[in-house]
Amino acid sequence: MNLFQHLQTEQLRHVTRRHFLRDCTTGLGGMWLASQGIASGSGILKIDHDPSNPLASLSPTLPPKVKRVIYLHMVGAPSQLELFDYKPQLQKYDGKDCPQEYLEGQRFAFIQGVPKMLGPQFEFKQHGQSGAWISDRLPELAKHADKMCFIKTMQTDQFNHGPAQLLVHTGNQNLGYPSMGSWVTWGLGTENQNLPGFMVLISGGRLPRVGASLWGSGFLPSVYQGVQCRSAGDPVLNAANPQGVNREIRRAALDSLKTLNEQTHADFNDPETVTRIAQYEMAFRMQVSVPEVMTIDDEPAHIHEMYGTQPGKESFANNCLLARRLAENGVRFIQLFDWGWDSHGSNKNEAINHGFKSKCDSIDKPISALLTDLDQRGMLDDTLVVWGGEFGRTPMQENRGGGERNAFVGRDHNPNAFTLWMAGAGVKPGMTYGETDDMGYLAASDPVHIRDFHATLLQLVGFEHKRLAFPFQGLDQRLTGVKPARIVKDILA
């Protein structure tokens, strides 16, 4: 056996079943695409990442209007009819049977038979020079009406919480796809090499229904997944060294581990090994940087008063203040999830006439403070703040049997129309886009699908959505998928 044959044999010995299946399926996919005459990679952006520093700051291909994103997701889908989409005509139908045309061909989560219509449960007023309609549940946020850009006709394909949340954040209702934050971080990197480019904060007492899949990296390298932090206790679990291990010992251990990983990469050429090295190094730097950024103890008293924060406790208010601190420290995409907005009529903790009120109270002051704080620091000019849920709510009340379950007021899921608002960089302030019908059930003009929102967001951070793609399983995968998506140009500043 000559030297070449010996090296070939040694290389084959290191090919695992996982490598074979991965490479084989990709190759077969490419063969099928070629047989169908489908060109792969045409017009797709080539993003050059430094393997030793995959989070290095990169320049977008379009002039960006947004430098960073703070996304506020109200998990469970708040009712637009009680917050932003004022429908006086709906009040006239309160308590009457739902028109049959609203029921035919529609899918519902809990409505059975013919439900009753349900009028707005709170008072609405117009605010600011824009005259935006906002209910009395959000009096502090209403003061920012002229900063906000409302989309009243958001639409989704999903009416169950888990798939709908996945569609909002990953562009696909199935598991295994990268989230928006991962796409943005993969394309742009981060400005602070001592912090992840994508960070996640949770409030409300529990995770969203599909958990970390909402901030996962999917088929992108895992270094681009969101890093979940806590607003109380240790910011990141297991970040501190265990007892008896100091920073010098940790550094020596990582150096040895790096040598082993570099040898593994030389043997298998798996890019995830390089990612693993970078993640270990990032974790080492985070041990110092994260505790400094993820504390609100050093904020002045007037800031705590403005946000309503309580150091040492886990809350949405604390997370809003932490979002500002992360943003000013160079984190590219900051995601806040606030659980508890599933406003059904099944118990008082969920119902519109009970739990919904307390949820509104918990977010009103903090979001108002976040917008004020970003504005006074000059950061709202290059930061985009997004607020929304996974779908809307029906103008008819739930009807899933009698008894105690109907003692509380609740609305069913509505994928046909819901409200999302944005404020800050790149969007027109004091604007309302789209209009729903008189009942707030269907889009009457200018519908905006989730895919359109994704295309618009990527445009704002500096990418053409059709060109930002990653090859996986023989296809050029995109956040906006393969179905048509448009940029909502009318809302762009």
Buried (B, 14 or more C-beta within 10 A) or exposed (E): EEEEEEEEEEEEEEEEEEEEEEEEEBEEBBEEBEEEEEEBEEEBBEBEBEEEEBBEBBEBBEEBBBBBBBBBBBBBBBBBBBBBBBBEEBEEBBEEEBBEEBBEEBEBBBBEEEBBBBBBBBEBBEBBEBEBBBBEBBBBBBBBBBBBBBBBBBBBBBBBBBBBBBBBBBBBBEEEBBBBBBBBBBBBBBBBBBBBBBBBBBBBEEBBBBBEBBBBBBBBBBBBBBBBBBBEEEBBEEBEEEEEEEEEEBEEEBEEEBEEBEEBBEEBEBEEBBBBBBBBBBBBEBBEBBBEBBBBEEBEEEBBEBBBBBBEEBBBBBBBBBBBBBBBBBBBBBBBBBBBBBBBBBBEBBBBBBBBBEBBEBBBBBBBBBBBBBBEEEBBBBBBBBBBBBBBBBBBBBBBEEEEBBBBBBBBBBBBBBBBBBBBBBBBBBBBBBBBBBBBBBBBEBBBBBBBBBBBBBBBBBBBBBBBBBBBEBBBBBBBBEEEBEBBEEBBE
